[in-house]
Amino acid sequence: MPQYDQAQFSLDVTDEDDIELIEMFLEELPSRIDTLRSVAEAGDFSHLNRLAHQLKGAAPGFGFDPIGTTAGILEERLKTSNLEMVELEQIQDEFDALLTECNSYLKYIDS
């Protein structure tokens, strides 16, 4: 089992039940990242908004508060944007921040 850094998770990394939740989320994370990328590349902002909303709600329940927070920022930007060029750059920045946050946890998968 990987050595989890408690500072990275809101769940207790010494509790077997919490570790099970963390690992369930981690198993799905690469697939979620791939889906986020493909939806963004397709320019499907409505679907991207739904995915961000799902991550905003689900991630904290599995101990991934930073992913939830970052996904919420992206979701809010997508909801309030009229998709002008300036806003597209901000959406891209927030999307990149979400991917960076997600990718920061991949180190726990192959440990």
SESEVEX-183673 format. One record per residue: x, y, z of N, C-alpha, C in turn; residue in one letter. Coordinates in steps of 0.1 Angstrom, whole numbers, always signed. Example, Ala and Ser with C-alpha at 12.3 -4.5 7.8 and 13.67 -1.06 7.14 Angstrom:
<pts>
PT,+132,-57,+78,+123,-45,+78,+132,-33,+78,A;
PT,+128,-22,+71,+137,-11,+71,+129,+0,+79,S;
</pts>
This chain:
<pts>
PT,+8,-12,+0,+0,+0,+0,+9,+12,+0,M;
PT,+5,+23,-8,+13,+35,-8,+13,+42,+5,P;
PT,+23,+50,+7,+24,+58,+19,+17,+71,+16,Q;
PT,+5,+74,+22,-3,+86,+19,+2,+97,+29,Y;
PT,+2,+109,+23,+6,+121,+30,-7,+127,+36,D;
PT,-9,+127,+49,-21,+132,+55,-25,+146,+51,Q;
PT,-15,+154,+48,-17,+168,+44,-24,+169,+31,A;
PT,-24,+158,+23,-30,+158,+10,-45,+154,+10,Q;
PT,-49,+149,+21,-63,+143,+22,-71,+148,+34,F;
PT,-84,+150,+32,-92,+154,+44,-97,+141,+51,S;
PT,-95,+129,+46,-99,+117,+53,-86,+112,+61,L;
PT,-88,+104,+70,-78,+99,+79,-70,+87,+72,D;
PT,-58,+90,+68,-50,+80,+60,-45,+68,+69,V;
PT,-49,+68,+82,-45,+57,+90,-58,+48,+92,T;
PT,-69,+52,+88,-82,+45,+89,-84,+36,+77,D;
PT,-86,+23,+78,-87,+14,+67,-99,+18,+58,E;
PT,-110,+22,+64,-122,+25,+57,-120,+38,+49,D;
PT,-113,+48,+54,-110,+60,+47,-100,+57,+36,D;
PT,-90,+48,+38,-81,+45,+28,-88,+38,+16,I;
PT,-98,+30,+19,-106,+23,+9,-113,+34,+0,E;
PT,-118,+44,+6,-125,+55,-2,-115,+62,-10,L;
PT,-103,+65,-4,-93,+72,-12,-88,+64,-24,I;
PT,-86,+51,-22,-82,+42,-33,-93,+41,-44,E;
PT,-105,+41,-40,-116,+40,-50,-116,+52,-59,M;
PT,-114,+64,-53,-113,+76,-61,-101,+76,-70,F;
PT,-89,+72,-64,-77,+71,-72,-78,+62,-84,L;
PT,-85,+51,-82,-86,+41,-93,-93,+48,-105,E;
PT,-103,+56,-102,-111,+63,-113,-104,+75,-118,E;
PT,-94,+81,-111,-89,+94,-115,-83,+94,-129,L;
PT,-75,+85,-133,-69,+86,-147,-80,+86,-157,P;
PT,-91,+78,-155,-102,+79,-165,-109,+92,-164,S;
PT,-111,+98,-153,-117,+111,-152,-109,+122,-159,R;
PT,-95,+121,-157,-86,+130,-164,-88,+129,-179,I;
PT,-88,+117,-184,-89,+115,-198,-102,+120,-203,D;
PT,-113,+118,-196,-126,+123,-200,-126,+138,-200,T;
PT,-121,+144,-190,-120,+159,-189,-112,+164,-201,L;
PT,-101,+158,-205,-93,+163,-216,-101,+161,-229,R;
PT,-107,+150,-231,-114,+148,-244,-126,+157,-246,S;
PT,-133,+159,-235,-145,+168,-236,-140,+183,-238,V;
PT,-129,+187,-232,-124,+200,-234,-119,+202,-248,A;
PT,-112,+192,-253,-107,+192,-267,-118,+193,-277,E;
PT,-129,+187,-274,-141,+187,-283,-148,+201,-281,A;
PT,-145,+209,-271,-151,+222,-270,-166,+220,-264,G;
PT,-169,+209,-258,-182,+207,-252,-182,+213,-238,D;
PT,-185,+226,-237,-184,+233,-224,-196,+228,-215,F;
PT,-207,+225,-221,-218,+220,-213,-214,+207,-205,S;
PT,-208,+198,-212,-204,+185,-207,-193,+188,-197,H;
PT,-184,+196,-200,-173,+200,-191,-178,+206,-178,L;
PT,-188,+214,-179,-195,+220,-167,-200,+208,-158,N;
PT,-207,+199,-165,-213,+188,-157,-202,+179,-150,R;
PT,-191,+177,-157,-180,+169,-151,-173,+177,-140,L;
PT,-172,+190,-141,-166,+198,-131,-175,+198,-118,A;
PT,-188,+199,-121,-198,+199,-110,-197,+185,-103,H;
PT,-196,+174,-110,-195,+161,-104,-183,+160,-95,Q;
PT,-172,+165,-100,-159,+165,-93,-160,+174,-80,L;
PT,-166,+185,-82,-168,+194,-71,-175,+188,-59,K;
PT,-185,+180,-63,-193,+173,-52,-187,+160,-47,G;
PT,-181,+152,-56,-176,+139,-52,-162,+139,-46,A;
PT,-153,+147,-51,-139,+147,-46,-138,+149,-31,A;
PT,-145,+159,-25,-143,+161,-10,-148,+149,-2,P;
PT,-158,+142,-7,-163,+130,+0,-153,+119,+1,G;
PT,-143,+119,-9,-133,+108,-9,-120,+114,-4,F;
PT,-120,+126,+2,-108,+131,+8,-100,+140,+0,G;
PT,-105,+144,-12,-98,+152,-22,-104,+166,-22,F;
PT,-103,+173,-11,-108,+187,-11,-102,+196,-21,D;
PT,-89,+196,-23,-83,+205,-33,-89,+203,-47,P;
PT,-92,+191,-51,-98,+188,-64,-112,+194,-64,I;
PT,-119,+192,-54,-133,+197,-53,-133,+212,-54,G;
PT,-124,+219,-47,-124,+233,-48,-120,+238,-62,T;
PT,-110,+232,-68,-106,+237,-81,-116,+234,-91,T;
PT,-123,+222,-90,-134,+219,-99,-145,+229,-98,A;
PT,-148,+233,-86,-159,+243,-83,-155,+257,-90,G;
PT,-143,+261,-90,-139,+273,-96,-141,+272,-111,I;
PT,-137,+261,-117,-140,+258,-131,-154,+258,-134,L;
PT,-162,+251,-126,-177,+251,-129,-183,+265,-128,E;
PT,-179,+273,-119,-185,+286,-118,-181,+295,-130,E;
PT,-168,+293,-134,-164,+301,-146,-172,+297,-158,R;
PT,-175,+284,-160,-182,+279,-171,-197,+283,-170,L;
PT,-202,+284,-159,-216,+289,-157,-218,+304,-160,K;
PT,-208,+312,-157,-210,+326,-158,-204,+332,-171,T;
PT,-197,+323,-178,-190,+328,-190,-199,+329,-202,S;
PT,-196,+338,-211,-203,+339,-224,-194,+334,-235,N;
PT,-183,+328,-231,-173,+321,-239,-167,+331,-249,L;
PT,-164,+343,-245,-156,+352,-253,-142,+348,-252,E;
PT,-133,+354,-261,-119,+350,-261,-112,+352,-248,M;
PT,-114,+363,-241,-108,+365,-228,-112,+354,-218,V;
PT,-125,+352,-218,-130,+342,-209,-125,+328,-212,E;
PT,-123,+325,-225,-118,+312,-229,-104,+310,-223,L;
PT,-96,+320,-223,-83,+319,-217,-84,+316,-202,E;
PT,-93,+323,-195,-95,+320,-181,-100,+306,-179,Q;
PT,-109,+302,-187,-114,+288,-186,-102,+278,-188,I;
PT,-94,+281,-198,-82,+272,-200,-73,+272,-188,Q;
PT,-71,+284,-182,-62,+284,-170,-68,+276,-159,D;
PT,-81,+277,-157,-88,+270,-146,-89,+255,-149,E;
PT,-91,+252,-162,-90,+238,-166,-77,+232,-163,F;
PT,-66,+239,-167,-52,+235,-165,-50,+233,-150,D;
PT,-55,+242,-142,-53,+241,-127,-60,+228,-122,A;
PT,-72,+225,-127,-79,+213,-123,-71,+201,-127,L;
PT,-66,+200,-139,-58,+189,-143,-45,+187,-135,L;
PT,-39,+199,-132,-27,+198,-124,-30,+193,-110,T;
PT,-41,+197,-104,-45,+192,-91,-48,+177,-91,E;
PT,-55,+173,-102,-58,+158,-103,-45,+150,-105,C;
PT,-36,+155,-114,-24,+148,-117,-14,+147,-104,N;
PT,-16,+157,-95,-7,+157,-83,-10,+144,-75,S;
PT,-21,+138,-76,-25,+126,-69,-21,+113,-76,Y;
PT,-17,+114,-88,-14,+101,-96,-2,+94,-90,L;
PT,+7,+101,-83,+18,+95,-77,+14,+84,-67,K;
PT,+2,+84,-62,-2,+74,-52,-7,+61,-59,Y;
PT,-9,+62,-72,-15,+50,-79,-4,+40,-82,I;
PT,+7,+43,-86,+18,+34,-90,+28,+31,-79,D;
PT,+25,+36,-67,+35,+35,-56,+36,+20,-52,S;
</pts>
